[in-house]
Amino acid sequence: MKFLVSGHGSIRNSIKFGFQIWCVGVTKLECVTGEGRARERIWLYERLRSNDFETRGRVASTRLNFPFLFLHQLYALSLPMAGHTESVLPLHVIDLAENDRHLLAQKVKKACLEHGFFYLINHGIDLKLIDKVFEQSKLFFDLPVDEKMRSLQDNNYRGYVPIGKETLNPIESKQGDSREAYFIGWEMSEDHPLALKPLHGPNQWPSKDLLPEWRETLETYFYKLLEVGHCVASLVALALDLEADYFRHMFMAPAVALRPLHYIGEISCPEEGRFGTGPHGDYGMLTFLATDENRGLQVCRARDGEPKLWEDVPPKKESFIVNLGDMLERWTNGLFKSTQHRVVTDGIDRYSVAYFYDPDYDTVIECLPTCHSEEFPPNYPPITMGDYFKMKFTSRAQGSSNMNSTPI
Ligand SMILES: O=C(O)CCC(=O)C(=O)O
């Protein structure tokens, strides 16, 4: 079977062109070479020729549904694979079912030193709950825009973040990130003394009439993940030769945040500054990411390397992808790296749920006692978590880099 692939200009053109193909039932693939996207067409051609099941499956299954989508996806497949690379980063796997905590801590240390990312398995969260979180998240993002806008993000960053509103990397991105999000923090009544601080206060919740199970599902997940966060933080502490509970008292009313995300099925093109999520390092301590089965996450291990090498981190069933944030890099005097990452999407809707495990607002982030010596003095002055985040948000708003850029 052959398909004809055109891929020039806009999606609209390709849909129009593709629709004609659909109507006349053309079944011929012509691999057009010699122009900008030749490499990608060859990729598609090779995949179809070699009977690549996934590619065929995706094309075929969409074809049954709706011709527009069929062509949209075919077009997507003809693009620069939305920046996907052939290389997959084989991350370490941390298994929380492992009994020997000290051995596990050594594995965490290796993962933190080598990649700043790892898969976490046997984390103890019921997979049915995770499925339900994705189901509820999709229900919210499927609501009409007007309905979603009723819980528009407030001054504490809580609530709905519309498509393209955020740009995680204002330097490299030419447009807002092609995703929408919802931000949920530590629930706190308006009259709580801490609610006067930035980022603190009540959450926004979608209408119970529309989504009766939303709040309960997301809150249950939020607090279960907090326990997983404490567990991994204790392994990080052991990995740094600190007491297992070293970080625990810093999480009394923490600035943790749950963020369901929906990538809207656009086609990323890193060369043209179009991303699902622009290249960035997370601001905080640890991030726990659950994704659907669609790939998109990529990491760049050598932050200053030129050209940058981006490696795919594919989803792994029943696991979280955990990464270290800039704050932990600062805390450890640069020992543990906050690895740059981004999301590139290839025309298919993608859902993920990120959980940012960050300490109390007034926690002082000061070089950890085991991370400096006479030979290696602290690189950064102490700063509170709140001020650190303010600095990060300000530098992003001013369009500058958001890594740890203020050494002593
Ligand atoms: O959706 C993903 O896979 C990653 C999201 C992310 O990196 C972020 O929101 O900081």
The ligand as an SDF file (V2000), in Angstrom:
LIG
                    3D

 10  9  0  0  0  0  0  0  0  0999 V2000
    4.6590   17.2060   30.2410 O   0  0  0  0  0  0  0  0  0  0  0  0
    5.8020   16.8200   30.3890 C   0  0  0  0  0  0  0  0  0  0  0  0
    6.1840   15.7260   29.9420 O   0  0  0  0  0  0  0  0  0  0  0  0
    6.8180   17.6780   31.1040 C   0  0  0  0  0  0  0  0  0  0  0  0
    6.2820   18.9700   31.6450 C   0  0  0  0  0  0  0  0  0  0  0  0
    7.3250   19.8600   32.2320 C   0  0  0  0  0  0  0  0  0  0  0  0
    8.5030   19.6670   32.0370 O   0  0  0  0  0  0  0  0  0  0  0  0
    6.9160   21.0020   33.0670 C   0  0  0  0  0  0  0  0  0  0  0  0
    5.7410   21.3800   33.0640 O   0  0  0  0  0  0  0  0  0  0  0  0
    7.7950   21.5600   33.7560 O   0  0  0  0  0  0  0  0  0  0  0  0
  1  2  2  0
  2  3  1  0
  2  4  1  0
  4  5  1  0
  5  6  1  0
  6  7  2  0
  6  8  1  0
  8  9  2  0
  8 10  1  0
M  END
$$$$
